[in-house]
Amino acid sequence: MSWYTVVWIALAVVGGVTELVALYNKRENDTLSEHFWRIARVGDTRPTALVWVIRAAIALVMIWLAGHLSLGWWTPTRPWPI
């Protein structure tokens, strides 16, 4: 196992523990989801064009991340999906 793997595991553990603490304490605006919702202004009754651009950017990053991590898509060392 390389030290890169150890670093990624450590980051995942720190992130997981942080999220669990945020879920457990029941305070507002401390979970990762709530941070994204605040940035994307979820629940805003009159979102602006900039808000929609931010929402689209978040959605595109999440789509890329899902394909990249789960299937290896969009990776220079892997073939592109058909």
N, C-alpha and C positions, 0 to 999 in steps of 0.2 A: 504494500500500500504506500502510495506516495504521500508526501506532506500536503499536496494539494487536496487530496481526499480528506485528510484530517481537518484541514481548514474548512472545507465545505460542510463536513459533518458538524463541526463546532458551530458554524454559523447557523445551520439548521436547528441545532439544539437551543442556541441562544434565542433565535426567533420563535421557536416553539414554546419555550418557557415564558418568554415575554407575552406571547399571545394567550397562553393559559392563565397567567396572572391577570391580564386585562379582562379575560372572560370571567374569571372568578370574582374579581372585586366589584363588578357591576357598575363601575363609573362610566360616564358617557365620554365618547371621543377618545378612547384609548386602544381600541382594537385596530388591526390593520384595515379591516373592511371599513370601519368608520372614518379612517383617514382618507381612504380612496373616495368614499361617499362625500366627504367634505370638499375634497379637491374637485370632484365632478359635479358638485352641487346637486346631489340627488335630492329630490323633493322640492326643488326650486320651482315655483309656479310660473316663472317667466325666464327661462334660460336664454342667455344670449348666444350669438354665433360662436364666440370664444369658448363658451361652456361646451357646445356641441363638438368643437374641434378637440378640446381636452378629452371629452368622453370617447370620441372616435380614436384618439391616440392611445388611450388606456385599453380600449377594446382590441386594437391592432397589436399592441404589445402582448396582451394576454393570449391572443390567437397564436402569435409567433412562439411564445413561450410554451404553450401546450403542444404544438407540433414539434418544436425543437426538442423538448425534454422527453416526450412520450414516444415519438417516432423517429427522431434524429433528422427531421426535415430541416432545411435551410442551414445545413452545416457544410462547410467547405470540404470536409473529408468524406462526406457521405453523398451518394447519388440523389438527385432531385426526384421527388415522387412523380409518378405519371398521372 
